[in-house]
Amino acid sequence: MITDLTNFVARFLSPLRLTGPIFDKELRVSSRRRRNYVLRFAYVALLTVFLALVWVEAMGQSGSAVYRISRMAEAGKFIVIYIIWFQYCVTQFLAVILLSNSISDEIYHRTLGLLMTTPINSFQIVMGKLFSKLLQLVLLLAISLPLLAIIRVMGGVPWNYVISSLCITLTTVIFVGTLSLFFSIFSRRTYVVIIMTFIALVTIFALLPLGLYAVWDIANPAISERSIFTLIFLPNPYCSMFINTIAMVEPRSAAAITFYSWPLHCGIMLAASAVLLFVSVIIVRKVALRQATGQLDNSAGKCRSRRAAKGAGANQQALAGAIRRVVGPPIIWKELRSPMFRHHKIRTCILASIGLILLSGTYYLCAKANILDDEGTHAAYAVIFMAVGMLFTIVLPATSITSEREARSWPVLLATPLDDKDILLGKFLGALRRCFPAWLLLFGHIIAFSLIGFIHPLAIFQTGILVTWTVIFLSSSGLYFSSRFKNTTTAVIMNFTLAAVIWAILPLLMGIVASINTPFTDEARDLVEGYIDTNPFVHMGNIMIATAGETPDKTGSYYWPGQGTLNAAESTLWMSICMVGYILIGSLFAWRAKHRFRRNIF
């Protein structure tokens, strides 16, 4: 009797009761996936190399032993900040990727309805999916704890900063992962979930606060400035992490920020995550029950029938199931005629309209501050819009072939008389077509302010060169990774990793190496600066700084770290050389992708 009572209490109080067998199943599957171990190894290796270079850069300066010992506290502070921000950014990115297909896979493979016929409830399904992926990220965070504890011994870093930063990181990862899981309920395409999650994060934590501040500034209500800053910054995890870092580095500067409280911020983020989880549980239950009873397929069929009937009513001469004649190469015909926004045109238009309204609020704030004619303002806008375009260009091509594999249509496509070159060209053009709308923000900004007179028209031509080789390179690499890996998530991660390594991590590491006091400092610095000259964000910043400003009728000087100051013609020539180089590398990726089409078909 006592044993039974003890077992009942233990089962009732067990945290596994909240997650059910889904959590155990996901852990067992994750433990057998090689990519999780590769991810941990890559994380540790990159963190180790990064810390070693930062340590040498901070402590490798000449001087007496007493001077070096006195710098240990400053070096420890520098290293801890880098570790905190490194894991803060990486874990959020991984949370979006790992949870992007958590629910959609169950819906697509028709297993969600089967789960509802078992004692497992929708709450256990959602929580099991969420915590099984978050556990992998918590393991990555735990890897850095010994390093943070050891480095803190050198002084300069209070425990309050370490604990508060880890709490902010953990709550942010939970919210970002929950948001990605929420969007995975509505779309089975991984790239759609990833893009929607990033867009939602930018809207919630960037455009919405700026729009709110613009409304407050226009209406000028009785709300004080301190209250509006509290409303904007306190729920924002990125502002909270920045303020928390400033409070540790420069306590006097942060003393004026009286509205910040990291425990309150963490509570807000957890409450927001709980609301999202509650809504997700309700929706998952409805979808699972409809799938279990066959209503999900019937409703989808009815929707298709209504669309077909509407099309037949609009044109009585055309049948709903009429076959359209294929003209030209079949893959290109199919890719160019597939709907760009599927069946969500109205929803897409509404979201785009809201985003443009919030973006207009940021332009209003810049106009009121009289900085719309400043080259730094346009450089910031251009870099942000370019990052948005690169996000779409990284994700969409990496799903071109893996989505065919997951739909089991890839073997059928390869069994046709189509040549591999035709398939590659069709997929490439289809990827370019889907990425095109993402670059309209960048070109729209430059063209609009060129017409106003704030940007020289030469910027349109130079931006066209930059966007051309960026799109070709990332699309080709995305097609290669899509042909190389079977899973869409893995292909997207690899394309993200490639872009991050060559344009962010590698220049940063090379810069740290070049700053170390060695006999080859000058040569290393020249190599680093020459490599930085090929960075697309450096190109974009140079274009805006040289062509924007109060005198747009003439262009300014272009400063390149490795080449010094160049004029417009010389800079355009250098951009063209970079375009040729990146297109050649992209052609190599495309060639390798074509040769992998008929390997690992299934």
ZITABEL-V953773 format. One record per run of one state. SS is the DSSP state (H for helix, E for strand, - for the rest). FROM is the first residue (numbers start at 0). TO is the last residue. If there is no record, write none. Layout:
ss/from/to
SS/FROM/TO
SS/FROM/TO
//
This chain:
ss/from/to
-/0/0
H/1/12
-/13/14
H/15/30
-/31/32
H/33/58
-/59/63
H/64/69
-/70/70
H/71/97
-/98/102
H/103/107
-/108/110
H/111/114
-/115/120
H/121/151
-/152/157
H/158/183
-/184/188
H/189/218
-/219/223
H/224/232
-/233/235
H/236/248
-/249/249
H/250/253
-/254/260
H/261/291
-/292/293
H/294/313
-/314/328
H/329/336
-/337/343
H/344/367
-/368/373
H/374/396
-/397/400
H/401/405
-/406/408
H/409/413
-/414/418
H/419/451
-/452/453
E/454/454
-/455/456
H/457/483
-/484/486
H/487/514
-/515/519
H/520/531
-/532/534
H/535/546
E/547/547
-/548/556
E/557/559
-/560/562
E/563/565
-/566/566
H/567/594
-/595/601
//
